[in-house]
Amino acid sequence: MTAVRGVEPGSGRRVEVVLVYQSLLGIYGDRGNATVLARRLAWRGFDAVLSTVEPGEPLPDTGDVYLLGGGEDAAQISAVKALRADGGLHRAVDRGAAVLAVCAGYQIVGRSFTVADGPDDREIDGLGLLDVTTTRGPVRAVGEVLSRWRGHEGDGEAQWLTGFENHGGYTVLGPGATPLATVEVGVGNCGDGTEGAVAGTVVGTYPHGPVLARNPALADHVLELALGEPLAPLDRPEIAELRRQRLAAVRRTAR
């Protein structure tokens, strides 16, 4: 592993990763994102601390990265109510912490989302950390998704983001958010060719996988948002090979 300008390996710096409401937002294996971040920190010599917070418990004000995952409608409503009452996620963003919100979590951090309420849809206020709104789409998006990471075009294989989408919501971005990526395979936000949204240190995206296990460069990007500095690169051939295989499989499916 070669050191670069920025955070040096073996610094021992404490970095806290906060896994938010797994009892509500943990049905698609997205807790694996926390494992990925903690491991990539430890490989670089950081003191990686993983905190798990459930509804009724206060979100710690010491976190560097906060992770939200996927969940069903009822759990999503419960989660957003608890997070709004707690206020900790807003405080975290205000002090520069990073947030990665996946699927239901992505919708929660937006301005609003809709859930099924009998034959009709009901609009639920989100947290407003991302300028996005989500409504029910005409068809459910299910399957592999491959997208080109905006701002990282031309950065070799790292520019490609891969995962598995499974969502009925269609998300539209407002002027205060920019797309995370451009879709090559799959649906993404709403079939408009974009996937995910970014504003400051908040990143929203639909793919599971977990998404950070399938996209190590994105994992490091989330950490760099939290740390405010570039990270030293990691040389992990086994991870590069697994990623190569996953990308090849997605491309074969697309053909």
C-alpha positions as CSV (number, residue, x, y, z in Angstrom):
1,M,0.0,0.0,0.0
2,T,1.4,3.3,-1.1
3,A,0.8,6.5,0.9
4,V,-0.5,9.6,-0.9
5,R,-1.1,13.1,0.2
6,G,-3.8,13.2,2.9
7,V,-4.5,10.7,5.6
8,E,-1.5,8.5,6.3
9,P,-1.9,4.7,7.0
10,G,-1.6,3.8,10.6
11,S,-2.7,7.1,11.9
12,G,-4.9,5.5,14.6
13,R,-7.5,8.2,14.1
14,R,-10.9,7.3,15.5
15,V,-13.6,7.1,12.8
16,E,-17.2,6.3,13.9
17,V,-19.6,4.6,11.5
18,V,-23.2,4.7,12.6
19,L,-25.7,2.1,11.4
20,V,-29.2,3.6,11.7
21,Y,-32.3,1.6,12.6
22,Q,-31.5,-1.9,11.4
23,S,-34.8,-3.2,12.8
24,L,-36.6,-1.0,10.3
25,L,-34.1,-0.4,7.5
26,G,-32.2,-3.6,7.4
27,I,-34.1,-6.1,5.2
28,Y,-31.9,-6.1,2.1
29,G,-28.5,-6.7,3.6
30,D,-27.4,-3.1,3.5
31,R,-25.8,-3.4,6.9
32,G,-22.9,-4.8,4.9
33,N,-22.1,-1.2,3.9
34,A,-21.0,-0.6,7.5
35,T,-18.8,-3.7,7.5
36,V,-17.1,-2.5,4.3
37,L,-16.4,0.9,5.6
38,A,-15.1,-0.4,8.9
39,R,-12.8,-2.9,7.2
40,R,-11.4,-0.4,4.7
41,L,-10.7,2.0,7.6
42,A,-9.0,-0.7,9.6
43,W,-6.8,-1.8,6.6
44,R,-5.5,1.8,6.6
45,G,-4.7,1.8,10.3
46,F,-7.7,3.8,11.5
47,D,-9.5,3.1,14.8
48,A,-12.9,2.1,13.2
49,V,-15.8,2.2,15.6
50,L,-19.2,0.8,14.6
51,S,-22.3,2.1,16.4
52,T,-25.7,0.6,15.9
53,V,-28.7,2.7,16.8
54,E,-32.4,1.6,17.0
55,P,-35.6,3.7,17.3
56,G,-35.9,5.2,20.7
57,E,-32.1,5.5,21.1
58,P,-30.5,8.9,20.3
59,L,-28.3,9.1,17.3
60,P,-24.7,9.8,18.5
61,D,-23.4,13.3,17.8
62,T,-19.9,11.7,17.4
63,G,-20.5,9.8,14.1
64,D,-18.4,10.5,11.0
65,V,-20.6,8.4,8.6
66,Y,-24.3,7.6,9.0
67,L,-25.8,4.7,7.0
68,L,-29.5,4.1,6.2
69,G,-30.7,1.0,4.3
70,G,-33.8,-0.4,2.7
71,G,-37.2,-1.2,4.3
72,E,-40.9,-1.7,3.6
73,D,-43.5,1.1,3.7
74,A,-44.6,0.8,7.4
75,A,-41.0,0.6,8.6
76,Q,-40.0,3.5,6.4
77,I,-42.7,5.7,7.9
78,S,-41.7,4.7,11.4
79,A,-38.0,5.4,10.6
80,V,-38.6,8.9,9.2
81,K,-40.8,9.9,12.2
82,A,-38.2,8.7,14.6
83,L,-35.4,10.5,12.8
84,R,-37.3,13.7,12.5
85,A,-38.0,13.6,16.2
86,D,-34.4,12.9,17.1
87,G,-32.9,15.6,14.9
88,G,-29.4,13.9,15.0
89,L,-29.1,13.3,11.3
90,H,-29.5,17.0,10.6
91,R,-27.0,18.0,13.2
92,A,-24.6,15.5,11.8
93,V,-24.8,16.9,8.3
94,D,-24.5,20.4,9.6
95,R,-21.2,19.6,11.2
96,G,-19.9,17.8,8.0
97,A,-20.6,14.2,8.6
98,A,-21.3,12.0,5.6
99,V,-24.6,10.2,5.0
100,L,-25.1,7.2,2.7
101,A,-28.8,6.5,2.2
102,V,-29.9,3.4,0.2
103,C,-33.3,2.7,-1.3
104,A,-35.9,3.5,1.4
105,G,-33.2,5.4,3.2
106,Y,-32.7,7.5,0.0
107,Q,-36.4,8.3,-0.1
108,I,-36.4,9.2,3.6
109,V,-33.7,11.8,3.3
110,G,-35.5,13.4,0.4
111,R,-38.3,16.0,0.6
112,S,-41.2,13.6,0.4
113,F,-42.1,10.0,-0.6
114,T,-45.3,8.1,-1.2
115,V,-46.5,4.8,0.3
116,A,-49.4,2.6,-0.5
117,D,-52.6,3.4,1.5
118,G,-55.3,1.0,0.3
119,P,-56.1,1.9,-3.3
120,D,-54.4,5.3,-3.0
121,D,-51.0,6.6,-2.3
122,R,-50.1,8.7,0.8
123,E,-47.4,11.4,0.7
124,I,-45.0,11.4,3.7
125,D,-42.7,14.3,4.5
126,G,-39.0,13.3,4.3
127,L,-36.1,14.8,6.2
128,G,-35.2,17.3,3.4
129,L,-31.5,16.5,3.4
130,L,-31.7,15.9,-0.4
131,D,-33.7,17.9,-2.8
132,V,-35.6,14.9,-4.3
133,T,-39.2,13.7,-4.3
134,T,-40.4,10.2,-4.7
135,T,-43.8,8.9,-6.0
136,R,-45.1,5.5,-7.0
137,G,-43.8,4.5,-10.5
138,P,-45.8,2.7,-13.2
139,V,-43.7,-0.5,-12.8
140,R,-41.4,-1.8,-10.1
141,A,-37.7,-1.6,-10.9
142,V,-36.1,-5.0,-10.2
143,G,-32.8,-6.2,-11.5
144,E,-29.2,-5.4,-12.0
145,V,-28.3,-1.8,-12.5
146,L,-25.1,-0.5,-14.0
147,S,-24.3,3.2,-14.1
148,R,-21.5,5.6,-14.9
149,W,-20.4,7.7,-11.9
150,R,-20.7,11.4,-12.7
151,G,-17.5,13.3,-11.9
152,H,-15.5,10.0,-12.2
153,E,-15.9,9.5,-16.0
154,G,-12.7,8.3,-17.5
155,D,-11.4,6.9,-14.1
156,G,-11.0,3.4,-15.5
157,E,-13.3,0.7,-14.0
158,A,-13.9,2.8,-10.9
159,Q,-16.3,5.0,-12.9
160,W,-18.8,2.1,-13.1
161,L,-21.2,1.6,-10.3
162,T,-23.0,-1.8,-10.0
163,G,-25.8,-3.1,-7.8
164,F,-29.2,-4.6,-7.6
165,E,-32.3,-2.4,-7.6
166,N,-35.6,-3.3,-6.1
167,H,-37.9,-0.3,-5.7
168,G,-41.4,0.8,-6.6
169,G,-40.6,4.5,-6.1
170,Y,-39.6,6.9,-8.9
171,T,-37.4,9.7,-7.7
172,V,-37.1,13.1,-9.3
173,L,-34.3,15.5,-8.4
174,G,-34.8,19.2,-7.7
175,P,-32.2,21.9,-8.4
176,G,-30.5,21.4,-5.1
177,A,-29.3,17.9,-5.9
178,T,-27.2,16.5,-8.7
179,P,-27.4,12.9,-10.0
180,L,-24.8,10.4,-8.6
181,A,-24.6,8.5,-11.9
182,T,-25.9,8.0,-15.5
183,V,-27.7,4.7,-16.0
184,E,-26.4,2.2,-18.6
185,V,-28.4,-0.8,-17.5
186,G,-31.6,-0.7,-15.4
187,V,-34.0,2.0,-14.2
188,G,-32.3,4.1,-11.6
189,N,-34.2,7.2,-10.3
190,C,-37.2,7.2,-12.6
191,G,-36.2,6.0,-16.0
192,D,-34.8,9.4,-17.0
193,G,-31.2,8.0,-17.3
194,T,-30.0,9.1,-13.8
195,E,-29.3,7.2,-10.6
196,G,-29.0,8.5,-7.1
197,A,-28.5,12.0,-5.9
198,V,-25.8,14.0,-4.1
199,A,-25.7,17.2,-2.2
200,G,-22.7,18.1,-0.1
201,T,-21.8,15.1,2.1
202,V,-25.2,13.4,1.6
203,V,-25.3,10.5,-1.0
204,G,-28.5,8.7,-1.9
205,T,-28.7,5.7,-4.2
206,Y,-31.0,2.7,-5.0
207,P,-28.7,-0.3,-5.5
208,H,-28.2,-3.0,-2.9
209,G,-25.5,-5.6,-3.1
210,P,-24.4,-4.2,-0.6
211,V,-23.6,-1.3,-2.8
212,L,-20.2,-0.5,-1.1
213,A,-19.1,-4.1,-1.3
214,R,-19.6,-4.0,-5.1
215,N,-18.1,-0.5,-5.5
216,P,-15.0,0.0,-3.3
217,A,-14.2,3.3,-4.9
218,L,-17.6,4.6,-3.8
219,A,-16.9,3.3,-0.3
220,D,-13.7,5.3,-0.2
221,H,-15.5,8.4,-1.6
222,V,-18.0,8.3,1.3
223,L,-15.1,8.0,3.8
224,E,-13.3,10.9,2.1
225,L,-16.5,13.0,2.4
226,A,-16.5,12.3,6.1
227,L,-12.8,12.8,6.7
228,G,-12.5,15.8,4.5
229,E,-9.2,14.5,3.1
230,P,-8.1,12.0,0.4
231,L,-7.3,8.4,1.5
232,A,-4.2,6.4,0.7
233,P,-5.1,3.8,-2.0
234,L,-5.5,0.1,-1.1
235,D,-4.1,-2.8,-3.1
236,R,-6.6,-5.6,-2.6
237,P,-6.4,-7.9,-5.7
238,E,-9.1,-10.2,-4.4
239,I,-11.6,-7.3,-4.3
240,A,-10.6,-6.1,-7.7
241,E,-11.2,-9.6,-9.1
242,L,-14.6,-10.0,-7.5
243,R,-15.6,-6.6,-8.9
244,R,-14.3,-7.5,-12.4
245,Q,-16.5,-10.6,-12.3
246,R,-19.5,-8.7,-11.2
247,L,-19.2,-6.1,-13.9
248,A,-18.7,-8.8,-16.5
249,A,-21.9,-10.6,-15.4
250,V,-23.9,-7.4,-15.6
251,R,-22.6,-6.6,-19.0
252,R,-23.4,-10.1,-20.2
253,T,-27.0,-9.7,-18.9
254,A,-27.3,-6.4,-20.7
255,R,-26.3,-8.0,-24.0
